[in-house]
Amino acid sequence: MSFFKKLKESISSKTESVTRQFRDGLEKTRKGFVEKVADLMIRRKKIDEEFYEELEEILIGADVGVNTVMDLIDDLRAEVKKQRIEDASELQPILSQKLMELLRGDDDNSIRMNPDGITVILFVGVNGVGKTTTIGKLAHRFKQEGKKVLLAAGDTFRAGAIEQLEVWGQRAGVEVIKQHAGSDPAAVMFDAVQAAKQRQADVLICDTAGRLQNKTNLMEELNKIFRVIQREIPGAPHEVLMVLDATTGQNALNQAKLFGEKSGVTGLVLTKLDGTAKGGIVVAIRQELNLPVKFVGLGEKMEDLQPFDSQQFVHALFAGLIREEEQNSEGDVQ
């Protein structure tokens, strides 16, 4: 059975609406990356040095990351030799399979829930990456699962941040614990934990300030928040999720490296994938950071925050080629 056929079968048990969200959300990357690869394979046919160089350029252009691209090209060269492949089009399923292996990793990308009480999820990341929006969408997701959710407005420094979180709280139908702008974020967290205990909440999602970590006061602030939460709920926070904007490509990767080292990040959320042709950044992030991608943002709607799924991701990228293969095999049968 071909790789594409196996891939289609492996996601056939998954919800059609989720498959569609991945497909729609990755349309720009599909056009900017996979269609260029397909075009290269039709144009060149012959696998020579020029072919590899052009493929390398396309992959780097999609922000797959230089180191990863070099390794990937080496792997493809080895496969071409081993399988004695002469026609470039035969490389398409091999390339997609390699990408899926790179994306998969060994990590469990589900959210770690507290089996004995309140699950605390702390969000970190620089301003403008879609942190508050992501918190609102995640709150909605938990609410749909029947969980009681509270939000903590810990970003007390950025103008309008508390109000923005309140808007998302209203949309998701969850309460926001807050103080006035400029107040001590650790004090907000203390209030939020007490409220979560009193209201017997299942999940407490905490927003934090997003100014970069080279301002030491922000890191001190985060450490203070950690201490307050841990004192009140041993073992918390259960997740520290860093939000990255996929449209910033390599810059997102650099942010994660800088921030992740200092703030105990346990997983990543990649937003705005629908707004970029450089979705290859997911591959680079998976390869260069030892952190699981927990969620991806595939659009504006509440439901467009989806748990990351390497099979859905690769299927969405290669959807056109999978359809093509199906049509060809139907033609052969007739």
Disulfide bonds with the S-S distance in Angstrom:
none
